[in-house]
C-alpha cells in the first residue's frame, strides 16, 4: 500500500491540470514502513517531451530530486505521470519503459474526474495494482 | 578501495569502469541507465572507458518515461 496525504493528492491534481494539455511527471520520495510506502514529498519534474501523450523525465532533475531525498533520510519509492485523456492504467508504452521493479508507478487520469492509481511491476513486466490510501 | 554508489559505500578490490560497475551492482538493463560520476554526466559510449576510482561518487538512475500513447 502506498500512502499520500490529502495535501499531496491535491497538489498532484492541481499541478497536472496546470500542465495540460501535456502529461505531467515526477518522483515520489518517502520511506518504507513494513508493507507501507509512505510518500513524504512529491517532486514535480519537467516533462522533457512536452507532449500530451508521452513523457520523459529530465535526468538532471531526477538526480537533484534523489539527492534531496537522501539528504532528508528518504528514498525514491515511486514515480507518477498523468494521462490527460485516457484512463489511469499503464499503456503499452508505460510497460515498455518500466525498468525499476522496486518502485510504485502512479498514474493520474484527468480524462474525467481525477483518478489516481498505483501499479507495481515485476521483471517480466507483469502488472499488479497497488492499493492507494489518501489520508 | 571504496567508492560511493547511490549514496552507499561499495568496497572494490580494483578500479572498475562504469560498465563493469553497473554489472557489479546488478543494474538491470544498463542501456537505460543514466550515470553521474562526481556530479558530471557520463556519456553512454564512455561507460567502458571511464573508471571509478577510490573516493569517487557514482550515481545512476533509470530512464523514466512513458505515456498514454499505446
N, CA and C atoms of all chains as a GROMACS GRO file, in nm:
protein
  615
    1UNK      N    1   0.084  -0.120   0.000
    1UNK     CA    2   0.000   0.000   0.000
    1UNK      C    3   0.088   0.125   0.000
    2UNK      N    4   0.048   0.222  -0.080
    2UNK     CA    5   0.120   0.349  -0.081
    2UNK      C    6   0.028   0.456  -0.021
    3UNK      N    7   0.088   0.540   0.061
    3UNK     CA    8   0.009   0.636   0.139
    3UNK      C    9   0.050   0.779   0.106
    4UNK      N   10  -0.049   0.860   0.069
    4UNK     CA   11  -0.028   1.002   0.046
    4UNK      C   12  -0.123   1.077   0.141
    5UNK      N   13  -0.089   1.203   0.169
    5UNK     CA   14  -0.186   1.282   0.243
    5UNK      C   15  -0.271   1.364   0.144
    6UNK      N   16  -0.377   1.424   0.197
    6UNK     CA   17  -0.470   1.496   0.109
    6UNK      C   18  -0.401   1.613   0.039
    7UNK      N   19  -0.313   1.680   0.110
    7UNK     CA   20  -0.242   1.794   0.051
    7UNK      C   21  -0.157   1.749  -0.068
    8UNK      N   22  -0.091   1.636  -0.053
    8UNK     CA   23  -0.010   1.583  -0.164
    8UNK      C   24  -0.099   1.546  -0.282
    9UNK      N   25  -0.211   1.480  -0.253
    9UNK     CA   26  -0.301   1.442  -0.361
    9UNK      C   27  -0.352   1.565  -0.435
   10UNK      N   28  -0.394   1.666  -0.358
   10UNK     CA   29  -0.447   1.788  -0.421
   10UNK      C   30  -0.340   1.857  -0.505
   11UNK      N   31  -0.216   1.859  -0.454
   11UNK     CA   32  -0.108   1.925  -0.530
   11UNK      C   33  -0.078   1.849  -0.659
   12UNK      N   34  -0.091   1.719  -0.652
   12UNK     CA   35  -0.069   1.636  -0.772
   12UNK      C   36  -0.172   1.671  -0.880
   13UNK      N   37  -0.297   1.676  -0.839
   13UNK     CA   38  -0.405   1.706  -0.934
   13UNK      C   39  -0.390   1.848  -0.988
   14UNK      N   40  -0.364   1.942  -0.900
   14UNK     CA   41  -0.353   2.082  -0.942
   14UNK      C   42  -0.236   2.100  -1.040
   15UNK      N   43  -0.122   2.039  -1.006
   15UNK     CA   44  -0.005   2.053  -1.094
   15UNK      C   45  -0.031   1.991  -1.230
   16UNK      N   46  -0.091   1.873  -1.229
   16UNK     CA   47  -0.119   1.804  -1.357
   16UNK      C   48  -0.217   1.884  -1.442
   17UNK      N   49  -0.314   1.946  -1.379
   17UNK     CA   50  -0.410   2.029  -1.454
   17UNK      C   51  -0.341   2.151  -1.514
   18UNK      N   52  -0.248   2.206  -1.438
   18UNK     CA   53  -0.177   2.325  -1.487
   18UNK      C   54  -0.085   2.294  -1.604
   19UNK      N   55  -0.045   2.167  -1.614
   19UNK     CA   56   0.046   2.126  -1.721
   19UNK      C   57  -0.031   2.092  -1.850
   20UNK      N   58  -0.163   2.071  -1.837
   20UNK     CA   59  -0.243   2.037  -1.956
   20UNK      C   60  -0.217   2.135  -2.070
   21UNK      N   61  -0.216   2.089  -2.194
   21UNK     CA   62  -0.260   1.957  -2.239
   21UNK      C   63  -0.152   1.850  -2.227
   22UNK      N   64  -0.035   1.885  -2.175
   22UNK     CA   65   0.075   1.789  -2.173
   22UNK      C   66   0.066   1.695  -2.052
   23UNK      N   67   0.139   1.588  -2.060
   23UNK     CA   68   0.149   1.496  -1.946
   23UNK      C   69   0.242   1.556  -1.841
   24UNK      N   70   0.205   1.534  -1.717
   24UNK     CA   71   0.287   1.575  -1.603
   24UNK      C   72   0.367   1.453  -1.556
   25UNK      N   73   0.475   1.477  -1.483
   25UNK     CA   74   0.553   1.364  -1.432
   25UNK      C   75   0.636   1.408  -1.312
   26UNK      N   76   0.679   1.311  -1.235
   26UNK     CA   77   0.761   1.342  -1.119
   26UNK      C   78   0.797   1.220  -1.039
   27UNK      N   79   0.867   1.244  -0.930
   27UNK     CA   80   0.916   1.136  -0.844
   27UNK      C   81   0.853   1.148  -0.706
   28UNK      N   82   0.850   1.034  -0.637
   28UNK     CA   83   0.796   1.028  -0.502
   28UNK      C   84   0.907   0.989  -0.405
   29UNK      N   85   0.935   1.079  -0.314
   29UNK     CA   86   1.031   1.049  -0.209
   29UNK      C   87   0.957   1.010  -0.083
   30UNK      N   88   1.010   0.912  -0.013
   30UNK     CA   89   0.939   0.870   0.107
   30UNK      C   90   1.014   0.766   0.185
   31UNK      N   91   0.938   0.689   0.260
   31UNK     CA   92   1.000   0.586   0.344
   31UNK      C   93   0.913   0.461   0.345
   32UNK      N   94   0.978   0.351   0.380
   32UNK     CA   95   0.909   0.223   0.388
   32UNK      C   96   0.886   0.189   0.534
   33UNK      N   97   0.765   0.144   0.563
   33UNK     CA   98   0.731   0.102   0.698
   33UNK      C   99   0.656  -0.029   0.686
   34UNK      N  100   0.730  -0.140   0.694
   34UNK     CA  101   0.668  -0.269   0.668
   34UNK      C  102   0.623  -0.274   0.524
   35UNK      N  103   0.496  -0.306   0.502
   35UNK     CA  104   0.447  -0.309   0.364
   35UNK      C  105   0.386  -0.176   0.323
   36UNK      N  106   0.402  -0.075   0.407
   36UNK     CA  107   0.350   0.058   0.373
   36UNK      C  108   0.461   0.142   0.309
   37UNK      N  109   0.422   0.211   0.204
   37UNK     CA  110   0.515   0.301   0.135
   37UNK      C  111   0.459   0.441   0.154
   38UNK      N  112   0.526   0.519   0.236
   38UNK     CA  113   0.472   0.648   0.278
   38UNK      C  114   0.539   0.761   0.202
   39UNK      N  115   0.460   0.837   0.128
   39UNK     CA  116   0.514   0.948   0.050
   39UNK      C  117   0.539   1.067   0.144
   40UNK      N  118   0.662   1.116   0.139
   40UNK     CA  119   0.696   1.235   0.218
   40UNK      C  120   0.697   1.360   0.132
   41UNK      N  121   0.735   1.344   0.006
   41UNK     CA  122   0.740   1.463  -0.082
   41UNK      C  123   0.723   1.420  -0.226
   42UNK      N  124   0.646   1.501  -0.298
   42UNK     CA  125   0.633   1.482  -0.442
   42UNK      C  126   0.726   1.581  -0.512
   43UNK      N  127   0.808   1.529  -0.600
   43UNK     CA  128   0.900   1.614  -0.678
   43UNK      C  129   0.844   1.626  -0.819
   44UNK      N  130   0.798   1.745  -0.853
   44UNK     CA  131   0.744   1.768  -0.987
   44UNK      C  132   0.860   1.796  -1.081
   45UNK      N  133   0.871   1.714  -1.183
   45UNK     CA  134   0.983   1.725  -1.278
   45UNK      C  135   0.932   1.772  -1.414
   46UNK      N  136   1.025   1.822  -1.493
   46UNK     CA  137   0.991   1.867  -1.627
   46UNK      C  138   0.970   1.747  -1.718
   47UNK      N  139   0.859   1.752  -1.792
   47UNK     CA  140   0.839   1.653  -1.898
   47UNK      C  141   0.920   1.700  -2.019
   48UNK      N  142   1.034   1.637  -2.039
   48UNK     CA  143   1.124   1.681  -2.146
   48UNK      C  144   1.061   1.667  -2.284
   49UNK      N  145   0.958   1.582  -2.294
   49UNK     CA  146   0.890   1.565  -2.423
   49UNK      C  147   0.786   1.674  -2.447
   50UNK      N  148   0.741   1.740  -2.339
   50UNK     CA  149   0.637   1.843  -2.350
   50UNK      C  150   0.526   1.797  -2.445
   51UNK      N  151   0.473   1.680  -2.416
   51UNK     CA  152   0.378   1.615  -2.507
   51UNK      C  153   0.250   1.579  -2.432
   52UNK      N  154   0.135   1.582  -2.502
   52UNK     CA  155   0.010   1.537  -2.440
   52UNK      C  156  -0.002   1.386  -2.431
   53UNK      N  157   0.090   1.313  -2.494
   53UNK     CA  158   0.076   1.168  -2.491
   53UNK      C  159   0.206   1.093  -2.462
   54UNK      N  160   0.306   1.164  -2.417
   54UNK     CA  161   0.430   1.097  -2.381
   54UNK      C  162   0.507   1.182  -2.280
   55UNK      N  163   0.587   1.115  -2.198
   55UNK     CA  164   0.673   1.191  -2.107
   55UNK      C  165   0.810   1.125  -2.097
   56UNK      N  166   0.910   1.208  -2.073
   56UNK     CA  167   1.044   1.164  -2.035
   56UNK      C  168   1.091   1.257  -1.925
   57UNK      N  169   1.134   1.200  -1.816
   57UNK     CA  170   1.181   1.286  -1.707
   57UNK      C  171   1.319   1.341  -1.738
   58UNK      N  172   1.340   1.463  -1.696
   58UNK     CA  173   1.469   1.528  -1.714
   58UNK      C  174   1.572   1.462  -1.621
   59UNK      N  175   1.678   1.400  -1.675
   59UNK     CA  176   1.772   1.326  -1.589
   59UNK      C  177   1.840   1.413  -1.482
   60UNK      N  178   1.876   1.534  -1.518
   60UNK     CA  179   1.943   1.621  -1.419
   60UNK      C  180   1.849   1.648  -1.302
   61UNK      N  181   1.722   1.669  -1.332
   61UNK     CA  182   1.624   1.692  -1.225
   61UNK      C  183   1.602   1.565  -1.142
   62UNK      N  184   1.610   1.450  -1.208
   62UNK     CA  185   1.597   1.324  -1.133
   62UNK      C  186   1.709   1.312  -1.030
   63UNK      N  187   1.832   1.339  -1.073
   63UNK     CA  188   1.945   1.328  -0.980
   63UNK      C  189   1.930   1.426  -0.864
   64UNK      N  190   1.890   1.549  -0.897
   64UNK     CA  191   1.873   1.650  -0.792
   64UNK      C  192   1.767   1.606  -0.691
   65UNK      N  193   1.657   1.552  -0.742
   65UNK     CA  194   1.549   1.508  -0.653
   65UNK      C  195   1.595   1.394  -0.562
   66UNK      N  196   1.664   1.296  -0.620
   66UNK     CA  197   1.706   1.180  -0.541
   66UNK      C  198   1.808   1.220  -0.434
   67UNK      N  199   1.896   1.312  -0.469
   67UNK     CA  200   1.994   1.359  -0.370
   67UNK      C  201   1.923   1.434  -0.257
   68UNK      N  202   1.819   1.510  -0.293
   68UNK     CA  203   1.742   1.580  -0.188
   68UNK      C  204   1.672   1.479  -0.097
   69UNK      N  205   1.615   1.375  -0.158
   69UNK     CA  206   1.552   1.270  -0.076
   69UNK      C  207   1.651   1.213   0.024
   70UNK      N  208   1.769   1.181  -0.027
   70UNK     CA  209   1.871   1.118   0.058
   70UNK      C  210   1.910   1.211   0.173
   71UNK      N  211   1.916   1.341   0.144
   71UNK     CA  212   1.956   1.438   0.247
   71UNK      C  213   1.852   1.445   0.359
   72UNK      N  214   1.728   1.404   0.328
   72UNK     CA  215   1.622   1.403   0.430
   72UNK      C  216   1.604   1.265   0.493
   73UNK      N  217   1.684   1.170   0.450
   73UNK     CA  218   1.669   1.034   0.503
   73UNK      C  219   1.558   0.957   0.434
   74UNK      N  220   1.512   1.007   0.319
   74UNK     CA  221   1.409   0.937   0.243
   74UNK      C  222   1.475   0.858   0.131
   75UNK      N  223   1.391   0.789   0.056
   75UNK     CA  224   1.440   0.720  -0.062
   75UNK      C  225   1.338   0.734  -0.175
   76UNK      N  226   1.383   0.702  -0.294
   76UNK     CA  227   1.292   0.703  -0.408
   76UNK      C  228   1.200   0.582  -0.396
   77UNK      N  229   1.070   0.609  -0.380
   77UNK     CA  230   0.977   0.497  -0.365
   77UNK      C  231   0.883   0.484  -0.484
   78UNK      N  232   0.881   0.584  -0.570
   78UNK     CA  233   0.792   0.573  -0.685
   78UNK      C  234   0.800   0.692  -0.776
   79UNK      N  235   0.720   0.684  -0.881
   79UNK     CA  236   0.708   0.800  -0.969
   79UNK      C  237   0.562   0.813  -1.010
   80UNK      N  238   0.533   0.922  -1.078
   80UNK     CA  239   0.396   0.940  -1.127
   80UNK      C  240   0.401   1.006  -1.262
   81UNK      N  241   0.296   0.985  -1.338
   81UNK     CA  242   0.273   1.067  -1.456
   81UNK      C  243   0.124   1.076  -1.478
   82UNK      N  244   0.084   1.172  -1.558
   82UNK     CA  245  -0.058   1.191  -1.582
   82UNK      C  246  -0.096   1.139  -1.720
   83UNK      N  247  -0.220   1.097  -1.732
   83UNK     CA  248  -0.281   1.065  -1.860
   83UNK      C  249  -0.392   1.169  -1.880
   84UNK      N  250  -0.366   1.269  -1.964
   84UNK     CA  251  -0.465   1.377  -1.978
   84UNK      C  252  -0.600   1.331  -2.030
   85UNK      N  253  -0.602   1.230  -2.115
   85UNK     CA  254  -0.730   1.195  -2.178
   85UNK      C  255  -0.752   1.045  -2.189
   86UNK      N  256  -0.686   0.968  -2.105
   86UNK     CA  257  -0.709   0.823  -2.106
   86UNK      C  258  -0.713   0.774  -1.961
   87UNK      N  259  -0.761   0.652  -1.942
   87UNK     CA  260  -0.777   0.601  -1.805
   87UNK      C  261  -0.644   0.586  -1.731
   88UNK      N  262  -0.655   0.571  -1.600
   88UNK     CA  263  -0.537   0.552  -1.514
   88UNK      C  264  -0.497   0.405  -1.516
   89UNK      N  265  -0.446   0.363  -1.630
   89UNK     CA  266  -0.394   0.227  -1.641
   89UNK      C  267  -0.268   0.233  -1.727
   90UNK      N  268  -0.173   0.144  -1.704
   90UNK     CA  269  -0.048   0.150  -1.781
   90UNK      C  270  -0.072   0.122  -1.928
   91UNK      N  271  -0.022   0.210  -2.012
   91UNK     CA  272  -0.028   0.188  -2.157
   91UNK      C  273   0.082   0.090  -2.196
   92UNK      N  274   0.079   0.045  -2.318
   92UNK     CA  275   0.187  -0.041  -2.367
   92UNK      C  276   0.321   0.031  -2.357
   93UNK      N  277   0.319   0.161  -2.383
   93UNK     CA  278   0.442   0.239  -2.375
   93UNK      C  279   0.491   0.248  -2.229
   94UNK      N  280   0.397   0.264  -2.138
   94UNK     CA  281   0.435   0.265  -1.996
   94UNK      C  282   0.504   0.135  -1.959
   95UNK      N  283   0.445   0.025  -2.002
   95UNK     CA  284   0.502  -0.107  -1.968
   95UNK      C  285   0.639  -0.125  -2.031
   96UNK      N  286   0.651  -0.079  -2.153
   96UNK     CA  287   0.779  -0.096  -2.224
   96UNK      C  288   0.892  -0.024  -2.151
   97UNK      N  289   0.857   0.087  -2.087
   97UNK     CA  290   0.961   0.172  -2.028
   97UNK      C  291   0.971   0.158  -1.876
   98UNK      N  292   0.922   0.046  -1.824
   98UNK     CA  293   0.942   0.018  -1.682
   98UNK      C  294   1.071  -0.062  -1.665
   99UNK      N  295   1.163  -0.011  -1.583
   99UNK     CA  296   1.290  -0.080  -1.563
   99UNK      C  297   1.319  -0.107  -1.416
  100UNK      N  298   1.260  -0.028  -1.328
  100UNK     CA  299   1.292  -0.039  -1.186
  100UNK      C  300   1.174  -0.103  -1.113
  101UNK      N  301   1.192  -0.230  -1.077
  101UNK     CA  302   1.081  -0.304  -1.017
  101UNK      C  303   1.063  -0.274  -0.868
  102UNK      N  304   1.149  -0.188  -0.814
  102UNK     CA  305   1.135  -0.154  -0.671
  102UNK      C  306   1.035  -0.040  -0.650
  103UNK      N  307   0.991   0.021  -0.758
  103UNK     CA  308   0.912   0.144  -0.746
  103UNK      C  309   0.762   0.121  -0.760
  104UNK      N  310   0.687   0.214  -0.704
  104UNK     CA  311   0.544   0.225  -0.732
  104UNK      C  312   0.528   0.320  -0.851
  105UNK      N  313   0.441   0.281  -0.943
  105UNK     CA  314   0.418   0.364  -1.062
  105UNK      C  315   0.275   0.417  -1.054
  106UNK      N  316   0.264   0.546  -1.026
  106UNK     CA  317   0.133   0.607  -1.012
  106UNK      C  318   0.092   0.675  -1.142
  107UNK      N  319  -0.033   0.658  -1.176
  107UNK     CA  320  -0.089   0.723  -1.295
  107UNK      C  321  -0.212   0.801  -1.253
  108UNK      N  322  -0.212   0.928  -1.289
  108UNK     CA  323  -0.326   1.015  -1.260
  108UNK      C  324  -0.400   1.041  -1.390
  109UNK      N  325  -0.524   0.997  -1.397
  109UNK     CA  326  -0.605   1.024  -1.516
  109UNK      C  327  -0.685   1.151  -1.494
  110UNK      N  328  -0.682   1.236  -1.596
  110UNK     CA  329  -0.764   1.358  -1.594
  110UNK      C  330  -0.873   1.350  -1.701
  111UNK      N  331  -0.898   1.229  -1.750
  111UNK     CA  332  -0.996   1.213  -1.857
  111UNK      C  333  -1.136   1.255  -1.810
  112UNK      N  334  -1.166   1.222  -1.686
  112UNK     CA  335  -1.293   1.264  -1.625
  112UNK      C  336  -1.258   1.328  -1.491
  113UNK      N  337  -1.324   1.285  -1.387
  113UNK     CA  338  -1.282   1.329  -1.254
  113UNK      C  339  -1.144   1.271  -1.228
  114UNK      N  340  -1.055   1.345  -1.161
  114UNK     CA  341  -0.920   1.291  -1.138
  114UNK      C  342  -0.924   1.154  -1.071
  115UNK      N  343  -0.850   1.062  -1.130
  115UNK     CA  344  -0.844   0.925  -1.075
  115UNK      C  345  -0.698   0.885  -1.066
  116UNK      N  346  -0.656   0.846  -0.947
  116UNK     CA  347  -0.516   0.811  -0.923
  116UNK      C  348  -0.507   0.662  -0.890
  117UNK      N  349  -0.420   0.592  -0.961
  117UNK     CA  350  -0.397   0.451  -0.932
  117UNK      C  351  -0.247   0.424  -0.926
  118UNK      N  352  -0.212   0.320  -0.854
  118UNK     CA  353  -0.071   0.283  -0.841
  118UNK      C  354  -0.051   0.139  -0.887
  119UNK      N  355   0.062   0.116  -0.950
  119UNK     CA  356   0.092  -0.016  -1.004
  119UNK      C  357   0.234  -0.056  -0.968
  120UNK      N  358   0.253  -0.188  -0.953
  120UNK     CA  359   0.386  -0.245  -0.937
  120UNK      C  360   0.410  -0.340  -1.054
  121UNK      N  361   0.536  -0.354  -1.089
  121UNK     CA  362   0.574  -0.441  -1.200
  121UNK      C  363   0.680  -0.539  -1.152
  122UNK      N  364   0.679  -0.660  -1.208
  122UNK     CA  365   0.790  -0.750  -1.183
  122UNK      C  366   0.884  -0.748  -1.305
  123UNK      N  367   0.988  -0.829  -1.300
  123UNK     CA  368   1.089  -0.824  -1.408
  123UNK      C  369   1.033  -0.869  -1.542
  124UNK      N  370   0.927  -0.949  -1.535
  124UNK     CA  371   0.862  -0.993  -1.660
  124UNK      C  372   0.756  -0.892  -1.704
  125UNK      N  373   0.748  -0.782  -1.631
  125UNK     CA  374   0.654  -0.673  -1.659
  125UNK      C  375   0.509  -0.713  -1.639
  126UNK      N  376   0.489  -0.812  -1.553
  126UNK     CA  377   0.353  -0.839  -1.508
  126UNK      C  378   0.310  -0.727  -1.415
  127UNK      N  379   0.185  -0.686  -1.428
  127UNK     CA  380   0.136  -0.570  -1.353
  127UNK      C  381   0.048  -0.615  -1.238
  128UNK      N  382   0.063  -0.549  -1.125
  128UNK     CA  383  -0.036  -0.565  -1.018
  128UNK      C  384  -0.072  -0.426  -0.965
  129UNK      N  385  -0.200  -0.407  -0.942
  129UNK     CA  386  -0.241  -0.277  -0.889
  129UNK      C  387  -0.212  -0.274  -0.739
  130UNK      N  388  -0.162  -0.160  -0.696
  130UNK     CA  389  -0.126  -0.140  -0.555
  130UNK      C  390  -0.231  -0.049  -0.491
  131UNK      N  391  -0.270  -0.083  -0.372
  131UNK     CA  392  -0.369  -0.001  -0.303
  131UNK      C  393  -0.310   0.136  -0.272
  132UNK      N  394  -0.391   0.239  -0.292
  132UNK     CA  395  -0.351   0.376  -0.255
  132UNK      C  396  -0.440   0.421  -0.139
  133UNK      N  397  -0.377   0.481  -0.041
  133UNK     CA  398  -0.453   0.537   0.070
  133UNK      C  399  -0.423   0.687   0.077
  134UNK      N  400  -0.527   0.769   0.062
  134UNK     CA  401  -0.511   0.914   0.078
  134UNK      C  402  -0.572   0.948   0.213
  135UNK      N  403  -0.489   0.993   0.304
  135UNK     CA  404  -0.540   1.014   0.441
  135UNK      C  405  -0.497   1.150   0.498
  136UNK      N  406   3.968  -0.038  -0.216
  136UNK     CA  407   3.920   0.097  -0.245
  136UNK      C  408   3.770   0.104  -0.221
  137UNK      N  409   3.727   0.224  -0.190
  137UNK     CA  410   3.585   0.244  -0.160
  137UNK      C  411   3.530   0.353  -0.252
  138UNK      N  412   3.422   0.322  -0.319
  138UNK     CA  413   3.351   0.425  -0.392
  138UNK      C  414   3.208   0.430  -0.340
  139UNK      N  415   3.145   0.540  -0.364
  139UNK     CA  416   3.008   0.556  -0.317
  139UNK      C  417   2.915   0.542  -0.437
  140UNK      N  418   2.822   0.450  -0.429
  140UNK     CA  419   2.726   0.428  -0.538
  140UNK      C  420   2.586   0.456  -0.485
  141UNK      N  421   2.524   0.554  -0.544
  141UNK     CA  422   2.390   0.596  -0.499
  141UNK      C  423   2.386   0.614  -0.347
  142UNK      N  424   2.492   0.675  -0.296
  142UNK     CA  425   2.496   0.711  -0.155
  142UNK      C  426   2.545   0.601  -0.062
  143UNK      N  427   2.568   0.481  -0.117
  143UNK     CA  428   2.612   0.370  -0.033
  143UNK      C  429   2.758   0.336  -0.065
  144UNK      N  430   2.836   0.309   0.039
  144UNK     CA  431   2.975   0.271   0.017
  144UNK      C  432   2.984   0.132  -0.046
  145UNK      N  433   3.072   0.120  -0.144
  145UNK     CA  434   3.095  -0.008  -0.210
  145UNK      C  435   3.244  -0.035  -0.208
  146UNK      N  436   3.282  -0.149  -0.147
  146UNK     CA  437   3.424  -0.187  -0.141
  146UNK      C  438   3.460  -0.267  -0.266
  147UNK      N  439   3.567  -0.226  -0.330
  147UNK     CA  440   3.613  -0.295  -0.451
  147UNK      C  441   3.760  -0.328  -0.438
  148UNK      N  442   3.799  -0.439  -0.499
  148UNK     CA  443   3.940  -0.477  -0.495
  148UNK      C  444   4.022  -0.398  -0.596
  149UNK      N  445   3.956  -0.352  -0.702
  149UNK     CA  446   4.028  -0.276  -0.804
  149UNK      C  447   3.932  -0.178  -0.869
  150UNK      N  448   3.989  -0.085  -0.940
  150UNK     CA  449   3.908   0.014  -1.010
  150UNK      C  450   3.828  -0.052  -1.121
  151UNK      N  451   3.702  -0.012  -1.136
  151UNK     CA  452   3.615  -0.066  -1.241
  151UNK      C  453   3.570   0.047  -1.332
  152UNK      N  454   3.552   0.014  -1.459
  152UNK     CA  455   3.490   0.116  -1.544
  152UNK      C  456   3.340   0.118  -1.516
  153UNK      N  457   3.273   0.216  -1.571
  153UNK     CA  458   3.131   0.235  -1.538
  153UNK      C  459   3.048   0.115  -1.583
  154UNK      N  460   3.079   0.061  -1.699
  154UNK     CA  461   3.004  -0.055  -1.748
  154UNK      C  462   3.022  -0.174  -1.652
  155UNK      N  463   3.144  -0.196  -1.607
  155UNK     CA  464   3.170  -0.305  -1.512
  155UNK      C  465   3.102  -0.278  -1.378
  156UNK      N  466   3.104  -0.152  -1.339
  156UNK     CA  467   3.043  -0.116  -1.211
  156UNK      C  468   2.892  -0.141  -1.213
  157UNK      N  469   2.828  -0.107  -1.324
  157UNK     CA  470   2.683  -0.131  -1.334
  157UNK      C  471   2.652  -0.279  -1.327
  158UNK      N  472   2.741  -0.360  -1.384
  158UNK     CA  473   2.723  -0.506  -1.373
  158UNK      C  474   2.744  -0.550  -1.229
  159UNK      N  475   2.844  -0.492  -1.163
  159UNK     CA  476   2.876  -0.531  -1.025
  159UNK      C  477   2.761  -0.503  -0.930
  160UNK      N  478   2.688  -0.395  -0.956
  160UNK     CA  479   2.574  -0.362  -0.867
  160UNK      C  480   2.444  -0.419  -0.922
  161UNK      N  481   2.457  -0.504  -1.027
  161UNK     CA  482   2.341  -0.574  -1.083
  161UNK      C  483   2.233  -0.478  -1.132
  162UNK      N  484   2.275  -0.372  -1.198
  162UNK     CA  485   2.178  -0.281  -1.258
  162UNK      C  486   2.108  -0.352  -1.373
  163UNK      N  487   1.976  -0.360  -1.366
  163UNK     CA  488   1.901  -0.425  -1.473
  163UNK      C  489   1.898  -0.332  -1.594
  164UNK      N  490   1.917  -0.387  -1.711
  164UNK     CA  491   1.911  -0.312  -1.836
  164UNK      C  492   1.992  -0.182  -1.830
  165UNK      N  493   2.124  -0.196  -1.816
  165UNK     CA  494   2.208  -0.076  -1.804
  165UNK      C  495   2.203   0.016  -1.924
  166UNK      N  496   2.148  -0.033  -2.036
  166UNK     CA  497   2.135   0.054  -2.152
  166UNK      C  498   2.032   0.165  -2.129
  167UNK      N  499   1.952   0.151  -2.024
  167UNK     CA  500   1.854   0.254  -1.991
  167UNK      C  501   1.891   0.330  -1.863
  168UNK      N  502   2.019   0.327  -1.832
  168UNK     CA  503   2.067   0.392  -1.710
  168UNK      C  504   2.143   0.520  -1.746
  169UNK      N  505   2.118   0.623  -1.667
  169UNK     CA  506   2.193   0.747  -1.679
  169UNK      C  507   2.288   0.755  -1.560
  170UNK      N  508   2.413   0.796  -1.587
  170UNK     CA  509   2.516   0.791  -1.482
  170UNK      C  510   2.580   0.929  -1.462
  171UNK      N  511   2.601   0.962  -1.336
  171UNK     CA  512   2.685   1.076  -1.300
  171UNK      C  513   2.805   1.024  -1.221
  172UNK      N  514   2.923   1.075  -1.255
  172UNK     CA  515   3.044   1.046  -1.180
  172UNK      C  516   3.090   1.177  -1.119
  173UNK      N  517   3.091   1.182  -0.988
  173UNK     CA  518   3.127   1.304  -0.914
  173UNK      C  519   3.050   1.425  -0.968
  174UNK      N  520   2.921   1.402  -0.993
  174UNK     CA  521   2.833   1.512  -1.033
  174UNK      C  522   2.832   1.545  -1.180
  175UNK      N  523   2.914   1.475  -1.259
  175UNK     CA  524   2.921   1.502  -1.402
  175UNK      C  525   2.859   1.385  -1.479
  176UNK      N  526   2.777   1.417  -1.578
  176UNK     CA  527   2.717   1.311  -1.658
  176UNK      C  528   2.824   1.236  -1.737
  177UNK      N  529   2.806   1.105  -1.745
  177UNK     CA  530   2.896   1.021  -1.826
  177UNK      C  531   2.819   0.974  -1.949
  178UNK      N  532   2.871   1.002  -2.066
  178UNK     CA  533   2.807   0.957  -2.189
  178UNK      C  534   2.808   0.804  -2.195
  179UNK      N  535   2.699   0.750  -2.249
  179UNK     CA  536   2.687   0.604  -2.251
  179UNK      C  537   2.805   0.538  -2.326
  180UNK      N  538   2.847   0.601  -2.434
  180UNK     CA  539   2.958   0.544  -2.511
  180UNK      C  540   3.087   0.541  -2.431
  181UNK      N  541   3.092   0.623  -2.327
  181UNK     CA  542   3.214   0.628  -2.245
  181UNK      C  543   3.210   0.533  -2.126
  182UNK      N  544   3.098   0.462  -2.106
  182UNK     CA  545   3.089   0.373  -1.990
  182UNK      C  546   3.209   0.277  -1.982
  183UNK      N  547   3.253   0.217  -2.095
  183UNK     CA  548   3.366   0.123  -2.083
  183UNK      C  549   3.501   0.194  -2.068
  184UNK      N  550   3.504   0.324  -2.089
  184UNK     CA  551   3.632   0.395  -2.088
  184UNK      C  552   3.658   0.472  -1.959
  185UNK      N  553   3.552   0.507  -1.888
  185UNK     CA  554   3.567   0.590  -1.769
  185UNK      C  555   3.570   0.501  -1.645
  186UNK      N  556   3.670   0.520  -1.561
  186UNK     CA  557   3.686   0.437  -1.442
  186UNK      C  558   3.647   0.514  -1.315
  187UNK      N  559   3.585   0.441  -1.223
  187UNK     CA  560   3.557   0.495  -1.090
  187UNK      C  561   3.674   0.458  -1.000
  188UNK      N  562   3.731   0.558  -0.937
  188UNK     CA  563   3.848   0.535  -0.852
  188UNK      C  564   3.815   0.559  -0.705
  189UNK      N  565   3.910   0.527  -0.622
  189UNK     CA  566   3.888   0.537  -0.477
  189UNK      C  567   3.835   0.676  -0.440
  190UNK      N  568   3.727   0.678  -0.364
  190UNK     CA  569   3.669   0.804  -0.318
  190UNK      C  570   3.568   0.866  -0.413
  191UNK      N  571   3.555   0.810  -0.532
  191UNK     CA  572   3.460   0.866  -0.629
  191UNK      C  573   3.316   0.841  -0.585
  192UNK      N  574   3.229   0.927  -0.635
  192UNK     CA  575   3.086   0.911  -0.610
  192UNK      C  576   3.015   0.889  -0.743
  193UNK      N  577   2.947   0.776  -0.750
  193UNK     CA  578   2.875   0.740  -0.873
  193UNK      C  579   2.726   0.735  -0.842
  194UNK      N  580   2.650   0.800  -0.926
  194UNK     CA  581   2.504   0.795  -0.913
  194UNK      C  582   2.449   0.738  -1.043
  195UNK      N  583   2.353   0.649  -1.032
  195UNK     CA  584   2.286   0.606  -1.154
  195UNK      C  585   2.136   0.598  -1.133
  196UNK      N  586   2.064   0.629  -1.239
  196UNK     CA  587   1.918   0.627  -1.237
  196UNK      C  588   1.867   0.566  -1.366
  197UNK      N  589   1.753   0.505  -1.358
  197UNK     CA  590   1.690   0.452  -1.479
  197UNK      C  591   1.617   0.562  -1.553
  198UNK      N  592   1.620   0.550  -1.684
  198UNK     CA  593   1.536   0.637  -1.765
  198UNK      C  594   1.392   0.619  -1.720
  199UNK      N  595   1.321   0.728  -1.707
  199UNK     CA  596   1.180   0.719  -1.670
  199UNK      C  597   1.098   0.793  -1.774
  200UNK      N  598   1.014   0.716  -1.840
  200UNK     CA  599   0.928   0.774  -1.941
  200UNK      C  600   0.811   0.683  -1.967
  201UNK      N  601   0.726   0.727  -2.056
  201UNK     CA  602   0.606   0.651  -2.089
  201UNK      C  603   0.501   0.745  -2.140
  202UNK      N  604   0.377   0.709  -2.115
  202UNK     CA  605   0.271   0.798  -2.158
  202UNK      C  606   0.149   0.725  -2.205
  203UNK      N  607   0.044   0.801  -2.227
  203UNK     CA  608  -0.085   0.738  -2.257
  203UNK      C  609  -0.092   0.682  -2.398
  204UNK      N  610   0.005   0.720  -2.484
  204UNK     CA  611   0.006   0.666  -2.620
  204UNK      C  612   0.041   0.518  -2.616
  205UNK      N  613  -0.041   0.434  -2.677
  205UNK     CA  614  -0.012   0.290  -2.680
  205UNK      C  615   0.080   0.257  -2.796
   0.00000   0.00000   0.00000
